[in-house]
Amino acid sequence: MKRGMSLVELIVSFTMISLLSLVVFRTILNIQATQIRNIAYNNFVTFHLTLNRKIQDDLVTKKITQISTCGTNCYNIRYAWQENGVNRQQVKTLRQQTAGDEILIIYHDYIEKLPRTFSLDGTFTLTNEVIANVGSNTFNKMLIITIPLKSSVLERNTNIKYIYQYNNTINPIN
């Protein structure tokens, strides 16, 4: 009667266990990398949505009457609207500020911290584009504010764009 394992059986068993361990280890690393990308994307979406809510609120309910630059990555946006029959105006600033190792995007009195896996990829841009082949009584221009972002984890464009469509003949923006 034979007791124990032969040397060949022991080597084969050790090899099979090593291969299975390698496969499991690679799978765990892939899952971990995917999880890191998902967390980075979720942080970006949360950042984008909270900032977007503040800016879009103004873009939808108010008219932009003037935009001026107040430095690098800084724009003063003058809004006008009617409230209870009274004409109102307000200037809100969209800017970037650095606080230690954190990048802050500030819109008026609202401050949002850029997620750690993201950084600015250049300067804020402001473009004014004509919408082709439209009548004079419709939106004929687009004002586009771009916040260029890059991620150390995600492999896609993560720029944030705000688009304000307006009729240049009724509401010219200076």
N, C-alpha and C positions, 0 to 999 in steps of 0.2 A: 504494500500500500504506500502510495506516494504522498508525502506531506509537503506543503508550501508550494512556492512557484519557482519555475526554472528561470534562469537569467534572461532568456529570450522573452518569456511571458512578462517579466518585470519591465524590460525595456519597452516592449510594445505598450503595456499599460501606462508607463510614464509618458511615452510619446503621445498617446491619445489624450491623456489628461492635459498635457502641455498645449496641444492643438485646440482643445475645447476652451482652455483658459484664454488663449490668444483671441479666439473668436468672441468670447464673452467680453474681454477687455476692450477690443475694438468697438463692439456694439455700445458699450458703456460710454466710450469716448465720443462716438457719433451722437448719442442721445444727449450727452452733456453739451456738445457744440450747438446742437439744435436748440436746446433749452436756453443757452446764452443768447442766441440770435432772437428767439421768441421773446425773452425778457427785454432785450434792447428795443425790439419793434414795439412791444406793448408800452414801454416807457415813452417812446417817441409818439405813439398814438395818443397817449394821455396828455403829453405836453402839447401836441398840436391841437387837440380838441379843446383844451381849456383856454389856450391863447386864441384859438379860432372863434370861440364863443364870444369873447369880448370884442374882437375886431369886427366880426360879421354883424354883431348887434348894431354897431354904428353904421356900417356900410349899407345895411338894409333899411334902417329907420331914419337916416340923416343924409343930407347932400354934402358932398365934399365941395368946398368953394375955393380952397387954396392948399397947395402943398409946397413946403419949402424945406431945404436941407438945413440941419442944425449941427453938421459935422459928419464924421465918418460913422456909418451905420446909425444915422439919426435923421428922422423926418418929423416935422411939425405938420399936422393935418388939421385944417380948419373945417369944422362942420357947421352946417346951418340946418335948422329944422323949426317947425312950428309946434308949440305946445299950448293947448287951451287958447288958441287964437293969438298967441304972443310969439313973435319971431325971436329965436334964440341962436346964439353962436357959441362955439367952444373950440379951443385948440387942444388937441391931444398929441402927445409925442410918442412915436414908436422908435425905440432905440435899444442898442446892445450895451451892456456894461459888464465889466469883469470885476468880480469880488473874490480875491484870492485865486484859487484854482477853479472857481465856478464861473460859468457864463450865464448872465441873466438877460432875458429879453423883457423889456419894460414897455408896456403900453399904458400911457397916462398914469394911473395910480395902481395898476395891476402888474405884479412882478412874477415871472415864471422862470424857474431854473431849468436850463438845458440839461437833459440827461447826461450822465458822465461819459457814456460811450459816443457822444456826439460833439462836434466842434463846428465853428463857422468855417465855411469853405469860400472865403472871399468877403465882399462887402454887400450890404443890402443894395438892391437895384430897384429903380423906379422907371418904368417905361410907359409911354402913352402911345397906343396903337389905334389906327383908324380901322373901323370895321367896314369892309368893302361891300358895295352893292346893296346899300340900305337907303331908305328914304330919309328926308330931313326931319321927319317927325318921330323918328325912332332913335334908339340908342345907336350912336354912330362912332363912339370911341370907347376904348378900354384903358383903364389905368391899372397897371400890374405892379404890385410890390412883391419882390422876391427876397426871401431870407434863405441864402444858400447854406445848406448843412451837409456835413459828411459824417459817416459813422465808422468807427474803428472795427465794427463787428458786421454790420449789414453790407451786402454787396449790391446796393441799389441807390438810385437817386432819391434823396430825402429832402429836397428843397421844399420850402413852404411858399405857396403863392396865394396872394389875395388879389382878386380881380373885381374891379368896380366898373360897371358899364354905365355910361351916361350919354345924354344928348348934348353935344358941344354947343349947339345953337341956343338951347334953353339954359343950360347950366355950364358955362365955360369955367374951366379950372385954371387958375393962374399958376 
